[in-house]
Amino acid sequence: MFIYNKMLKRLLPLFLVFVIYTAKAQQQGQYSQYMLNYYMINPAVAGTEDFIDFKSGYRMQWTGFNGAPRNYYLSGHTALGKVNTRRMAGVARTPHHAVGAIVSGQKVGLFSHNTAYFTYAYHLPLSRTGVLSIGAQAGVNQYAFDRNSAYFGEEGMPETAVVAANQIKFDMGIGAWFYTPKLFIGLSSVQLLKSKISYLNPNEDNGYLDRHYYLTGGYKVKLSRFWAFIPSVLLKGTTTAYQVDVNGKLKFSNLYWFGASYRHTDAVALLAGFAVPLTKTRHNQRHGNNTMLEFSYCYDVTTSRLRSYSYGTHEIVVGLRLPTAGKKLASPSDFW
């Protein structure tokens, strides 16, 4: 026991960063531009688009702070057998299925957390414009500790010490998503199994993967033929903590956007982005069946006590829209 206590004291600074980070409902990683990819927090979003949707993101949190979080993700999803209404592009006329996958990771000091999920969703039209989607995901969580980079003092790490360097836990998540051309509401939860994890001694359970809950909603306000304003809110939390994000995004011609987000007791985020057609637009179609490349950047101004120790947070998102079966590239994402 003396050996483990001694190790813990030497690892306390990095361990403290890890505990603070995960205690704020962030075991799954935190992103300011989640509104560009709601699939990250809700498996039921898979298949809402009229195209194959690939996105990747990278986040450098609290730059200048030693051991600060670094997050990344890569996701993709698509609808299967989706038939749209003639009057409302992107709104399903008949039920359809969807599949997707997402890989994500984060590194906090010497601790890392990586995940991989596969997703299935079923979309059921409830009215002429409204659709309810139910989704589920299953995958694995990997927790690891970089013992080779740890500093244990001049005498080094005791030979008799044991460090839980790598743990893999099975995980599941569920979600529901209701959407129309102007409105969306979603509820989801991940890490349902609450698997136990060990930080230093693999024979002792020092913590567990807490259940995460996400409740979000937004509405499109059309300002003119080309301009739209989309306010939205996200309430996220675990059994011990919660956090609220309030967002506002302006879109021009569904190709350019900029906005701001306020995260309670944490940060104010400023974001901007654009979409570029990579293929030629068909006649009389604004977006046609183009392949589209998306890029967005966000800067977080830290408002918590960490603002004295960091230079803010940088986050980028890159996306690729691939049309399916020659369909017109229009979808609810143009409204969200």
ABEGO torsion letter per residue (X at the ends): XAAAAAAAAAAAAAAAAAAAAAAAGAAAEBBAAAAABAAAABAAABGABABBBBBBBBBBBGBGBBGBBBBBBBBBBBBBGBBBBAABBGBBABBBBBBBBBBBBBBBEABBBBBBBBBBBBBBBABAABBBBBBBBBBBBBBBBBAAABBAEAAEBBAABBBBABBBBBBBBBBBBBBBAABBBBBBBBGAAGBBBBAABAABBABBBBBBBBBBBBBBBBABAABBBBBBBBBBBBAABBBBBBBBBBBBGGABBBBBBBBBGABBBBBBBBBBBABBBBBGBAAEABBBBBBBBBBBBBABAAAAABAEBBBBBBBBBBBBGGBBBBBAAAAX
